[in-house]
Amino acid sequence: MKVLDLGLARFVDNRQDELTKNLGDGCLLGTADYVSPEQALSTHDADVRSDVYSLGGTLYFLLGGRAPFEGTSMTQKLMAAQLRQPEPPTALRPDVPPGVAALVARMMEKAPERRYQAPAEVHAALKRGGARAPAEGVVAPSEVLRARRRRARRSDRRAWVIAIAVATVVVGVAAVGAWLAL
C-alpha cells in the first residue's frame, strides 16, 4: 500500500470534489488540489518530492482555510499547478508567520529541484524555524507593541505545532507505506 495523495484524506462536506481520476494508462492521479505539477504530467516522473509538494498543499489548506487553487475545475487546477504560484498564505491569514509562509512556498515550488528534496528536510526546516523573513525596522517599544508581539508569538507557536504535527504524521505514514511495500 502507498499513500499517493494527502488530498484523499479530506473533510466531508456537501460539495462534490474530484477524487482520483483514471488517466490513459490506468494510473491513479489523485486530488487535483494537491497533486504536484510533475505528477500531473506523468505519474512515472513523480518521486518523493511530489509528496513534499502535496504536503505543502495540505499545510496551505491548514493555514489558509482553502486549497491553493480552489474554485476552479479539475483541469484548471492542474493547469494552475503548472503555471501559477498560489496566493501566499499570509494574504489569506495575515497572522501566518513569514517563516511558515516561506516554508510552504518552497514546498510548493513548481520545479522539484527547487523544493525540499525529502520529508526529512522539511522536518529539519520546521525544527530550526523554517525559512526566516528579513528583519523589519526597529520600532520603539510600547505596551501596544508588546501586546501585539505576545499575540504573534502565541499564533506562531500554534502554526508551528500544526505544521510539525502534520509533518510527523506524513513522515510516519510514508515510513509505514515503505515498510508495507517491502
Order of alpha helices (4+ residues) and beta strands (2+ residues): beta-beta-alpha-alpha-alpha-alpha-alpha-alpha-alpha
